[in-house]
Amino acid sequence: MTRYPKSGKGGKWTVVELKSIPASWKGDSVSDGGGLSGEVRVSLSNDVSVAFRYGFKLNGKKAWHYCGTFPTTDIASIRDVRSEAKKQIAEGIDPRAKKKADKIQAQATIDAVLVIDAKNKAENLTVRELFDAWIKDGVKRSDENSYIIRSFEKHALPTISAIPLRELSEHHLRGIYRDVISEGKQATAVELSKDIKQMLNWGEQRKPWRQLLIDGNPANLVEVGKLLSADYVKERDRVLSEAEITKLATIFETMTQIYSDVEVKSTAERPLKLNVQLAMWLCLSTLCRIGELLMTEWKHVDFDKRTWFIPKSNTKGERGKKQDQIVYLSDFALDKFKKLKALSGQNPWVFPSKDNKSYVSVKSASKLIGDRQIMFKRRSKKLQNRVENNSLVLGDTEWTPHDLRRTGATMMQSIKIPRDIINLCQNHVIGSKVDRHYLHYDYASEKKDAWHKLGDLLQKILTV
């Protein structure tokens, strides 16, 4: 049924009239004159709309051109579309084909813009975006990349994060290394340079980073060695003498006693934590790494069998070559573990974190030792909530927990323990690939003897 406006047959519909069309007209046609007519539609929510189209003849056949739906499109715009269609027909143009062509052209324009935008974005990818991609897919360290992330966030990204990768130069990198070296962190600068080079090498081999490094890897142009001081030593060789070991024991005992005797603790300087003191003696007497020790769980220490099991997940080494270690505890080392057990109580961790949910940071002990040898640091200001003094200075050179591992190994050497046994006590991989494939004797008794002899020697030194 065709319906006409209230104003009379052949007239135009007003906005008010269109809005007043009832839902009961669903399916009816409304004529707006000039070949424009609309179909009344009703939605599921009972909203009324009118879909208008323009009827015309093309090549002797009746055709329709969609002009819009009221009220989504206002009636004036719908009539304008009808008028434009009339004009096109008069010029011999099919308005339907013109609409389709315009749509295709509009989409082509959008696609072209998107391509340009994508190209511009790819050309301006930043160092930060490369770093994020590399951390996710390009590098996998045993600590879940936590050290790399901290190092980059602290030393590199604040300077180069927002720089487009294609603009990164050797001058940017050299400036970063110089800043780190000026803080007295030469070893950190060396490690950072290796990691940055690894990241950029990874990017050079992959899209979209490869085309941004078309002029070469800027890390290859920086010789970090030339930025280091003349006295920089790549590998530490610090070994504590027997006199220094005795001095260290005296310092531990004295600082603990002084603090214990002070009635008002807030007026005294805190000594090194007792559990860290014990950790130092264990590093020395077992040749362990400090990180391996700090990650230890009590379930891995067997007081009856006098053993300490170090799972390969806690050890340092190349992926695929890491191995478990069983340390046979001397009387000296066993005594230190018993004292640690008294300190930690029922906690499953030998060195529990503050929230007792895990182990302490593997860097914590090294920081505490370093803070008490401040004369060897180049700090421009005092660190907050950190004890800084020279109470643990033992000589003209700083010492670290890892130096105790080296010291213990050297002491074993001095009492004629075979080199291979010392290496095995340090959980080093020895022998050729063929040897490791066919020779599976574990040298347990030889290692046990070596650790016990070292423990006896330490006990003798510290009881003189």
N, C-alpha and C positions, 0 to 999 in steps of 0.2 A: 504494500500500500504506500503510495506516494503522498506525502504530507507537505503542505505549503505553509509559509509563515502567516502569523495572525494578521499581518498587514495586507494580505491578499495574494491571490494567485499570481506567480511570476515575480513577486517581490523578493527582497533579500532578508535573510534572517538576522535579527539583532542578537547581541550577546545575551541579553536577558531572556529572549525567547529560546535560544539554544540551551541555556542553563536550566530552563524550566521543562525541558522534554522529559516525560515520565519513563520509567523503566518498562512500562507496559508497551511502549512503542518498539521494543526490541525487534530488529529485523526489518523495520519499515525504512523507507527512503524519504529523505527530505531534499527538496529542490531549492537551490539558492539562485537559480537563473543563470543564463549565459553558459549553459552546458555543465554547470557545477552541481553535483548532487552528492548526498552523503548517506551512509548506512548507519542506523542507530545500533550501537552495541552496548551490552550490559555485562560488567565484570562479575566475578563470583561474590565480590563484596557489595554488589548492587550499584556500582558507580556507572553513570551513563556517559558515553562518548559518541562522537559522530566522525566516522572515517570518510573524508571527502575525496572525490576523484572527478576528473574532467573527461567528458566523453567527446570523442572526435572521430572523423573518418580518415583512414589512411589507405591509399590504394584501393578505394572502394569498399573497405572493410571497417567495421566499428571497432574502435580501440579506446582504451582507458589509460589515463595518466594520474597516478596517485599524487594528491596535493597536500596531505597532512591530516591529522586527527585533532578535533576540538574536544576538550579544552587544552590538551597538551600544546597544541599550536593555536595561536589566536586566529580568528576568522579572517582578519585583514591580511595576514601573511598567507593564509590558504588561498585567498582570492588573488594575491600577487603571483603566486606560483601558477595559478590557472591562466592569468594574463600573459605571463612569460611563455607558457606552453603554447598559447594562441599565436604569439609572435613567432615562435620557432616554427610552428606548422606552416605559417604564412611564408616562411623563408625556405620551406621544403625540408625542414629538420624534424626528425622524430624526437619529441621531448623525452621519451623513455630511453632511447639510445644515448641522448645527450646526458641524461642523468647518470646512466651507467658509466659513460666515458669520464664524466666529471669525478665520479667516485673512484674510478681506477687511477685517474691522475692525482687525486688527493692522497690516495694511499701510497702512490709512488713517491710523492713529495715527502710524506711522513717517513717512508722507508729510507729515503735518501738522507733525511735529517738524522734518523737513528744511526745510519751507517757513519755519518760524519761525527756524531756524538760519541759513538763507540770507538772510532779511530782516535778522536781527541783524548778520550779517557785512557785508551791504551798507551798513547804517546806520553801521557802525563802521570802514569803510575809512579808512586813514590817509593822511596827506600823502605818506609814502614810497611807498605803493602807487600813488597818482596820479602821482608823479614817475616811477616805473618805467614806467608805461603811456605817459606823455608822451614819455619818452626813446625808447621803442621805436617808437611810432606817430605821435607828434605834432610832432616837431621833427627837422630834418635840417640840420646846419651843415656847412660845408666841412671842418672838422677832425674829422668823425665824432662831434660833440658832446663831445669830450674837455674843452674849456674849461668848458662848462656843468656837466658832471659834477663836475669838480674844484671849481668854484665852489660848487655846492650842497653837496657832501660836506664842504667846509671851513667854509662860512659859514652855511648854512641848515639842512641836515638834522640836524646834531647837536642842534639846539634843537627843531625841529618835526616830525622824522621820525615819531615814534610818536603824534602828536596826531591823533585822528579828524578827518577833513576837515570834518565838520559843526561842529566846535568851533574851527576855525582862525579867529582874529580879527585885526583890524587891529593890536591891541596886540602879538601875537606877531611880526608882520612889522616893526612899527616898532622893536621891541627888537632884532631881527636887524640892521636897517640902522644903528641907533645903535652897536651893537657894532663893526660893520665900519668905520664912520666914525671911531670912537675910536682905531682902529689906524692912522689916517692914510690910509685907502684910500677916499676919497670917490668916485672914478671907479668903483671896484669896487662900491660900494654902489648907485650909479646903474644900472650894468649888471645887477646882481643883481635889483634891483627890477623892471626891464623883463622879465627872464626869468621871475621868479615870476608877474608879471601875465600873461605869455603862457601859462604853464602853467595857471593858474587859468581864464583865458578859454577855453582848449581844453577843460578839464573841464566848464565851464558849458554847453557845447554837446553833451555826450555823456552817455549812461547808462553806468554807474550814478552818475557824479559829479554830474550835473546836479541831482538831487534833494537832494544833500548840500550844495549851494550855493544852496539855495532862498531864503536870506535875502540873497543878493548876494555879489559877489566882494570879499573883504576887501582885496585889493590896490588896488581903486579908491578906498578910503578913506584911503590913506596918500599924503601929498604929500612925497616924498623931498626935494624942493627945499628945504622948510622945515627939514630936518634938517641940511643942509650948512652949512659955514662961509660967512661973508659974502664971503670972498675966493675962493671956489671958481669956477674957470673951466671951463666945459663942454668947450671945445675948446682944445687946446694951441696956442700961437702962438710958441713959442720958436724963434728963429732965431739961429744962432751968427754972431758978427761975424768979420771977417777976423782981428782980433787974437786972438779965442778959438780960431780954427782953427789959427793959428800956435802958440798956447800949447799946444793939444792935441798937436800934432806934437812939441813940445819935451818935454812930459810923457812921451809914449810913448818917445821916444828916451832920456831920462834914466833912467826907471825900469827900462828894459831893460838899460841899460849898468851901472847900479848893481848889479843882481842878477847880471849876468854877471861882474862884478869880484869878487864875494864868493866866497871859497874854500869856506866851509861854508854851503851853500845853506839848510840847516835854520834858520840863524840870521837869514836875511833874509826880508823880506816878498815874496811872489811878485808879479811885475808882471802886468799884463793880458796874457793869452795873445797871442802874435804873430798868430795867425790871426784873433783877434777885432779886434786893431788894424787889420789889413788889411781886415776886414769893414766897419769904420767908414768907411774911405776909399772903399770901393766904394759904400756907401750914399750918401755925399756926392757922388761923381762920376758915378753912374749914375741917381740918384733912385729906386733900388729900395727895396722894403720889406725889412726885415731877415729876415723869415720866408722870403721868396722866395729870398733869397741863401743862407740856411742849408740850404735843401732842394736846392740845386743839385747836379747830377751832372756829372762832367767831360765826359761825352758831349755835353753841351749847350754847352760852351765850345769855340769853334773859333779856335785861335791864328792860323791862316793867314788866315782871313777876318776876324779881329778882331771876332767876334760872340759874344754870349751869348744863348742861346735860353731863354726862361722859358715853360714850358708852362702853359696856362690852369689846369691842375689845381693848380698851385702859387701861383696868383695869388689876390688877394682880390677879392671882388665878388659881386654878386647872382647866384643860380643862374640859368643861362640867358643871362647877359650877360657872363660872364667870357671873356677873350680871351687868346690867345698874345701874347707880346711878344718882339721881337728888339732887343737892345741893341747898338748899334755902339760898340765900345770905343775910347776915346781912348788916347793913349800912357800917360796917368796910370793909367787903369783897367786896361789890359792889363798894365802892370808889376805891379800888385797881384795879378792872377790868376796870373801867372807865379811870384810868390813863394809863393802858396798851393799851387801845383802842386808846388813843391819841398818843401813841408811835408807834404802828404798822400801823396806818392809814387804808388804804383800803386793806391791805394784809389779806387774808382769815385765816392766822394762828395768834394766840395770841403771840406766840414766833417764828417768822419766822427764817428760816435758812439764811445764807449769800446770797444764790442765790434766796431767796424768793420763792422757789419751794416746800418747805416742812417745817416741824418744826425743831428746833434745836435738837442736840443730847440730849437724855434724861440723859446723864451723865454730860453734860456741866455745869449745875449749881452746882452740887456737887463738880466738879473739881475746879471751881472758888472759892467756899467757902473753900475747903481744901487748896488751894494754899495760902490763907491768914491766915492760921494757921500752918505755916511751922515748928514751934517748935515741933509739934507732928509727923512730918514725919521723915523718915530715908533715905532721898535722898542723894546719893553720889555726885550728881552734879546738877546744876541749869537746869531746863527744858527750852528749847528754846521757845521764844515768850510767856512766862507765867509770870504773876506778882506773885512774891513769897515774902510774908512778914508775919507779925503776927498781922495785923490790925483788924482781926475779932476774936481774942482770947478773950473768955469771962470768962474763969476760968482755973482750973487746968486740965480740960479734953476737948478734941476736941468735937465740935458739928457738926452735919450734917443736911441737909434739912429734912431727915426722923425723926430726933429727934424733930423737930418742930411739926410733926404730933402726936408724943407721948406726947409732952408737951401740945398741945391743948386738947388732950383726957384727960390728967390728970387734966387740969384746969376745964374741964366740970365736972369731978368727984368731984372736990373741991366745986363746987356750986350745988351739990346734983342732978346732972342729972343722971337718972337711967343707970345702966351698959349696959342693952340691947340697950338703945337708943344711947349711946356712940358707941357701936359696930356697930349699923346700920349707924351712921354718918360716920363711917370709911369703910362702905360697906362690913363689915364682914358678913359671913353667920352664922346665929344664929338658935338655936333650932334643934330638931332632924329631921330626914328625914320625919317622920310622920307629925311633926309640919309644915314643909315647904310644905308638900303636901296638907294639909287641912286648914292651917291658912294663909290667904292671905292679911290681913290688912297691909297697907304699913307704918303706923306710920308717915305719912307726917307731920301732925301738930306738933307732938311731936319732930320730928327732926328739923323742922323749928324753934320751940321754943328754942331748945338746941343751934343751931347755932347762933341765935340772942342773946341769953344770953352770949355766949362766945364772940361774937363781942362787946357787951356792956362792958364786963369785960376788954377786950384788950384796948378798947377806953379809959376806965377809967384809966388803968395803964399807958398808954402812954401820957395822958394829965395832969397828976399830976405835 
